[in-house]
Amino acid sequence: MRTKLDACLSAVNQILLGKEPQVRLAMACLLARGHLLIEDLPGMGKTTLSHALARVLGLSFQRIQFTSDLLPGDILGTSVFDKDSGQFVFHPGPIFAELVLADEINRATPKSQSALLEAMEEGQVTIEGATRPLPEPFFVIATQNPVSQGGTFALPESQLDRFLMRLSLGYPGKAAERALLLGDSRRSLLPRLEPILDHRELGLIQAEIPQVRASDALIDYVLRLVDATRTQPQFAWGLSPRGSLALLAAARAWAFLAERDYVIPEDVQAVLPAVVGHRLRDQADPAGHGGSALVQWLLREVPAL
């Protein structure tokens, strides 16, 4: 299955050129059963990455375009009266897919954003008093435009914390952009992608991630990182227990992709920016983004051994 996993990464990298680290992080996020937030300017390949991952992993896919007039029922579904049967019939919304792309999530109102909370945390939704399970596996990939752009509603901390990772794709390098200009449209290449992993194989890989060994010394390193966020004055608040669990789960998935059955400090450091950057705020500017500078401070100042 490791060969198939490498084939998945290679196939996605042929679609999204020059973004190998981000593709590997996205794959690690999904293998760790997390949800992914991609923040970047429009046109950077966020939607293309989501489509490509769904195709190579053989997952059903639904895209929800978040707008200011989107209602929770548009996401979750609703019951409609059927006059032939004389009963209300539930029509599931697009949330009932294995990979859901919540596109431009921060253009919707907080009420609609919150419709994803139970789904992301519990793998189920409660609609009209009835609890309905979501497919297994279930992944949410949300994209958002920078909050500095007009017409956006910043995601609250409770929503951000549901995302295992936050990534930014950024501009492509010159060689990658030249290949984009000379080659076929990335969207036209997507239909050529074939499923490489089936549901059984994906489930087996996900079950292996928690079995990747983390030594006592490695756990102590994670604890030092977490403790620094809670005790150092420049942090507006510290990482929650969910954040520390997310860091270890992501490091295990990164180690697995590196074909190791144990975690090393470099695995933690590789995933740290994506896992904790959106969970941290600078004390001097708690409403701002300061997570990137705080992450660099953690990497520089907290000893691995």
C-alpha positions in Angstrom: 0.0 0.0 0.0 3.0 2.3 0.5 3.6 2.0 -3.2 0.1 3.1 -4.0 0.4 6.0 -1.5 3.5 7.2 -3.3 1.6 6.8 -6.6 -1.2 9.0 -5.2 1.2 11.8 -4.2 2.9 11.6 -7.6 -0.4 11.8 -9.5 -1.5 14.9 -7.5 1.9 16.5 -8.0 1.5 16.1 -11.7 -1.7 18.2 -11.5 -0.6 20.8 -8.9 2.9 21.6 -10.1 5.7 22.7 -7.8 3.7 22.2 -4.5 5.2 18.9 -3.3 5.4 20.0 0.4 1.8 21.2 0.5 0.5 18.1 -1.2 2.3 15.9 1.3 0.9 17.9 4.2 -2.6 17.7 2.7 -2.2 13.9 2.4 -0.9 13.6 5.9 -3.9 15.6 7.2 -6.4 13.2 5.5 -4.5 10.1 6.6 -4.7 11.4 10.2 -8.5 11.8 9.8 -8.2 15.5 10.0 -9.9 18.4 8.2 -7.9 20.8 6.1 -8.2 24.6 5.7 -6.4 26.2 2.7 -6.1 30.0 2.9 -4.8 31.8 -0.2 -5.7 34.3 -2.9 -8.2 33.1 -5.6 -6.7 31.1 -8.5 -3.9 29.4 -6.6 -5.1 25.9 -7.1 -7.0 25.3 -3.9 -10.0 23.7 -5.7 -7.8 21.8 -8.0 -6.0 20.2 -5.1 -9.3 19.1 -3.5 -10.5 17.5 -6.7 -7.3 15.7 -7.3 -7.2 14.2 -3.8 -10.8 13.0 -4.1 -10.1 11.3 -7.4 -6.9 9.5 -6.5 -8.4 8.4 -3.1 -11.6 7.2 -4.8 -13.8 9.4 -2.7 -17.2 10.8 -3.5 -17.0 14.5 -3.9 -19.3 17.5 -3.3 -18.5 21.2 -3.6 -20.4 23.8 -1.6 -19.9 27.4 -2.7 -20.2 29.5 0.4 -21.9 32.8 -0.1 -23.5 35.4 2.2 -27.0 34.1 1.5 -26.1 30.4 2.1 -28.4 28.8 4.7 -27.6 25.8 7.0 -30.3 23.8 5.2 -28.4 24.3 1.9 -25.5 22.4 3.5 -27.2 19.8 5.6 -30.4 19.1 3.6 -34.0 19.4 4.4 -37.3 17.5 4.5 -39.8 18.1 1.8 -43.5 17.1 1.9 -44.3 14.3 -0.6 -48.0 14.6 -1.5 -48.1 11.1 -3.0 -47.0 9.4 0.3 -48.4 12.1 2.6 -45.1 12.2 4.5 -42.0 14.4 4.7 -39.0 13.0 2.8 -35.5 14.0 3.7 -33.3 15.2 0.9 -29.7 15.1 2.0 -27.5 18.1 1.4 -24.0 18.1 -0.1 -22.5 17.5 3.3 -23.3 13.8 2.7 -20.2 13.1 0.7 -16.8 11.5 1.6 -14.8 14.6 0.6 -16.6 17.9 0.9 -15.0 21.1 -0.5 -16.3 24.1 1.5 -15.2 26.7 -1.0 -14.6 30.3 0.2 -16.0 29.3 3.6 -15.4 32.8 5.1 -17.8 34.4 2.6 -20.7 32.9 4.4 -22.3 34.1 7.6 -21.2 32.6 11.0 -24.6 30.8 11.2 -23.9 28.9 8.0 -20.2 28.3 9.0 -21.4 26.7 12.2 -23.4 24.2 10.3 -20.1 22.3 9.7 -19.1 22.1 13.4 -21.0 19.0 14.4 -20.2 17.3 11.1 -16.5 17.9 11.4 -16.3 16.9 15.1 -18.7 14.0 15.4 -19.0 12.6 11.8 -22.8 13.2 12.0 -25.4 15.9 11.7 -28.6 16.5 13.6 -31.4 17.7 11.4 -35.0 18.3 12.6 -34.3 16.3 15.7 -32.9 13.3 13.9 -29.2 12.4 14.0 -27.9 11.1 10.7 -24.4 9.6 10.2 -22.1 10.9 7.5 -20.1 8.7 5.2 -16.9 7.0 6.3 -14.4 8.3 5.5 -15.5 11.9 5.8 -13.1 14.8 5.1 -13.7 18.6 4.8 -11.4 20.7 2.8 -12.3 24.3 3.3 -10.8 27.2 1.3 -10.8 30.8 2.4 -9.7 34.1 1.0 -7.4 36.3 3.1 -9.5 38.1 5.7 -8.2 41.4 4.3 -10.4 41.0 1.2 -13.9 42.5 1.2 -17.0 40.4 1.9 -15.4 38.0 4.3 -16.4 36.8 7.8 -13.5 35.7 9.9 -13.8 32.1 11.2 -14.1 32.0 15.0 -11.5 30.2 17.0 -13.9 27.3 17.7 -14.2 26.7 14.0 -10.5 27.1 13.3 -9.7 24.5 16.0 -11.7 21.9 14.1 -9.2 22.0 11.3 -6.2 19.7 11.8 -4.1 21.8 9.4 -4.1 25.2 7.7 -2.0 25.5 4.5 -1.2 28.2 2.0 -0.2 27.2 -1.5 1.4 30.5 -2.6 2.6 31.5 -6.1 4.2 28.8 -8.2 7.9 29.0 -9.0 8.9 30.2 -12.4 9.6 26.7 -13.8 6.3 25.4 -12.5 4.4 28.4 -13.9 6.1 28.0 -17.3 5.0 24.4 -17.4 1.5 25.6 -16.6 1.5 28.0 -19.4 2.9 25.6 -21.9 0.8 22.5 -20.8 -2.8 21.6 -20.7 -5.3 23.2 -18.4 -5.1 21.6 -14.9 -8.9 21.2 -14.9 -8.8 19.3 -18.2 -6.2 16.9 -16.6 -8.4 16.0 -13.6 -10.8 13.6 -15.4 -7.7 11.5 -16.4 -6.9 10.8 -12.8 -7.9 7.3 -11.8 -8.6 6.0 -8.2 -5.4 4.5 -6.8 -6.5 3.6 -3.3 -9.9 2.0 -2.5 -11.9 2.5 0.6 -10.5 -0.7 2.3 -6.9 0.3 1.7 -7.4 3.9 2.8 -9.1 2.6 6.0 -6.2 0.2 6.7 -3.7 3.0 6.3 -5.6 5.3 8.6 -5.7 2.5 11.2 -1.9 2.3 11.0 -1.3 6.0 11.7 -2.0 5.8 15.5 0.3 2.7 15.7 3.4 4.8 14.6 5.6 4.8 17.7 6.3 8.0 19.6 9.0 7.6 22.3 8.8 9.2 25.7 11.4 11.7 24.6 9.3 12.6 21.6 6.2 13.1 23.7 8.3 15.3 26.1 9.3 17.5 23.1 5.6 17.9 22.1 4.8 18.7 25.7 7.6 21.4 25.8 6.2 23.0 22.7 2.7 23.0 24.1 3.8 24.3 27.5 5.7 27.2 25.9 2.5 28.4 24.2 0.8 28.4 27.6 3.5 30.0 29.7 5.4 32.5 27.4 4.1 36.0 27.6 4.0 36.6 23.8 1.2 34.1 23.3 -2.3 35.4 23.7 -3.4 31.9 24.7 -1.9 28.4 24.7 -2.6 25.3 22.6 -5.6 23.3 23.8 -5.4 19.5 24.4 -7.0 19.1 21.0 -4.1 21.1 19.5 -1.5 18.8 21.2 -3.3 15.7 20.0 -3.5 17.1 16.5 0.2 17.8 16.5 1.1 14.3 17.5 -1.4 12.8 15.0 0.0 14.9 12.1 3.6 14.0 13.0 2.7 10.3 13.0 1.1 10.6 9.6 4.2 12.5 8.3 6.5 9.8 9.6 4.3 7.1 7.9 4.6 8.9 4.6 8.4 8.9 5.2 8.2 5.1 5.5 9.0 5.0 9.2 7.1 3.3 12.0 8.4 5.8 14.6 8.3 9.6 15.0 11.4 11.8 15.2 11.5 15.5 16.2 11.9 16.5 12.5 8.4 15.1 11.8 7.0 17.3 14.5 8.9 20.3 13.2 7.7 19.6 9.6 4.0 19.7 10.5 4.2 22.3 13.3 3.5 25.4 11.1 0.4 23.8 9.5 -1.0 22.4 12.7 -0.5 25.2 15.2 -0.2 28.4 13.1 -4.0 29.0 13.0 -4.4 28.1 16.7 -2.0 30.8 18.0 -2.3 34.6 18.4 0.3 37.1 19.4 -0.5 38.8 22.8 0.3 42.2 21.2 -2.3 41.6 18.4 -4.8 38.9 19.5 -7.1 39.8 16.7 -4.4 39.5 14.1 -2.6 36.5 12.6 0.8 36.5 14.3 0.8 32.7 14.3 3.7 32.4 11.8 6.2 34.4 13.9 5.2 32.5 17.0 5.7 29.1 15.2 9.2 30.3 14.2 9.9 31.2 17.8 8.9 27.7 18.9 11.1 26.0 16.3 14.0 28.2 17.3 13.7 28.3 21.1 12.2 25.0 22.3 14.9 22.3 22.4 14.1 19.0 20.7 16.2 17.0 23.1 
